């Protein structure tokens, strides 16, 4: 039995966004080739604590967050990505 070649997963793209500095004090910066469409930050209880949408060239201001661990969800055209974030 021969399967058509278009059933493979070669066309799947992975979003690769990097954030720095991590741990962060006030401003979180992003690097990567994909355009960021949406950003959200969740605490470890799963509650959304910040929703920023598109990120400007100056980065994302996270100074209002309290110290602790968070999950940053970044949506790009290539797909979503979740990144663990530490706030100092």
C-alpha positions in Angstrom: 0.0 0.0 0.0 1.4 3.4 -1.0 0.3 6.6 0.7 0.3 9.9 -1.0 3.2 12.1 0.0 1.0 15.1 0.9 0.0 13.3 4.1 3.3 14.1 5.8 3.9 16.8 8.4 6.8 18.6 6.6 4.7 21.7 6.2 4.3 22.3 9.9 6.1 25.5 11.1 7.3 26.0 14.6 7.1 29.5 16.2 10.4 30.4 17.7 10.2 33.5 19.8 12.8 34.2 22.5 12.3 36.5 25.4 14.9 38.3 27.4 15.9 39.1 30.2 14.4 36.2 32.1 14.1 36.8 35.1 12.7 40.3 34.2 12.4 43.5 36.2 10.3 45.9 34.2 10.5 45.4 30.4 10.5 42.1 28.6 12.0 42.1 25.1 11.3 39.6 22.2 13.4 38.3 19.4 12.6 36.0 16.6 11.6 36.0 12.9 7.9 35.6 13.4 5.6 38.6 13.8 3.9 38.6 17.2 0.1 38.9 16.9 -1.0 38.6 20.5 0.6 38.2 24.0 -1.0 37.2 27.3 0.5 36.5 30.7 -1.0 34.0 33.1 -0.2 33.3 36.8 0.4 29.8 38.0 -3.3 29.5 39.0 -4.2 29.9 35.3 -5.6 33.4 35.7 -4.9 35.9 33.0 -3.1 38.8 34.6 -2.0 40.8 31.5 -3.1 41.0 27.9 -1.0 43.1 25.6 -1.9 42.2 22.0 0.9 43.2 19.6 4.2 44.1 21.2 6.0 47.3 20.2 9.7 47.7 19.5 10.2 48.9 23.1 9.1 45.5 24.5 6.4 44.6 27.0 6.1 46.5 30.2 5.6 44.0 33.1 6.4 46.3 36.0 2.8 46.0 37.4 3.3 42.2 37.9 4.2 41.0 41.4 7.3 38.9 42.0 6.8 35.3 40.9 6.5 32.8 38.1 4.2 33.3 35.1 3.4 31.7 31.8 3.7 33.9 28.7 1.6 32.9 25.8 2.7 34.4 22.4 0.7 33.9 19.3 2.4 34.3 15.9 1.3 33.4 12.3 3.2 30.1 12.7 1.2 29.2 15.9 1.2 29.7 19.6 4.1 29.3 22.0 4.2 29.2 25.8 7.2 30.4 27.7 7.9 30.3 31.5 8.6 33.7 32.8 10.1 34.8 36.1 9.4 38.4 37.5 11.9 39.7 39.9 
